[in-house]
Amino acid sequence: MMINIKTILLLCGSNLFMTFAWYGLLKVDNIPIWKVILISWAVAFFEYLLMVPANRIGYESGMNGFQLKVTQEVITLIIFSFFAVLYLKEPFHWKYFVSFAFILGAVYFAFKK
């Protein structure tokens, strides 16, 4: 079983939208929460347009549900790390690197035959 590159690209695009939908408005405090929710839902719509085909393509190419989920989580952490450092201006501590290393271990075991 090979990981389908189209699945990976769609998951990356999907996670970009979802990261902005969930965390992009954290710094905006002059918008009522109901508007923030509506804006987030609008952004998340595009996440679904990419996530659903990514999962279907990945599944049809031989990945199982667990492998798809683990792959998606790793992509989420990578994208969120860049987002947190570059947009939220949060420091990247060594403990996050160690945490991600353990998650990469999960990827290894999820794909091990």
Residue pairs with C-beta under 8 A, 6 or more apart in sequence:
1 61
1 62
1 63
2 61
2 62
3 58
3 61
3 63
3 71
4 57
4 58
4 61
4 63
6 54
6 57
7 54
7 55
7 57
7 58
7 61
7 63
7 68
7 71
8 71
8 75
10 50
10 51
10 53
10 54
10 57
11 50
11 51
11 54
11 58
11 71
11 72
11 75
12 75
12 79
13 50
14 47
14 48
14 50
14 51
14 54
14 72
15 47
15 72
15 75
15 76
15 79
15 80
16 79
17 43
17 44
17 46
17 47
17 50
18 43
18 44
18 47
18 51
18 76
19 76
19 79
19 80
19 83
20 43
20 83
21 40
21 41
21 43
21 44
21 47
22 40
23 80
23 83
23 84
23 88
24 40
24 43
24 87
25 31
25 36
25 39
25 40
26 88
27 88
28 36
31 39
51 72
54 72
55 68
58 67
58 68
58 71
59 65
59 68
63 71
66 110
67 110
67 111
70 106
70 107
70 110
70 111
71 107
73 103
74 103
74 104
74 107
77 100
77 103
81 92
81 96
81 100
84 90
84 92
85 91
85 92
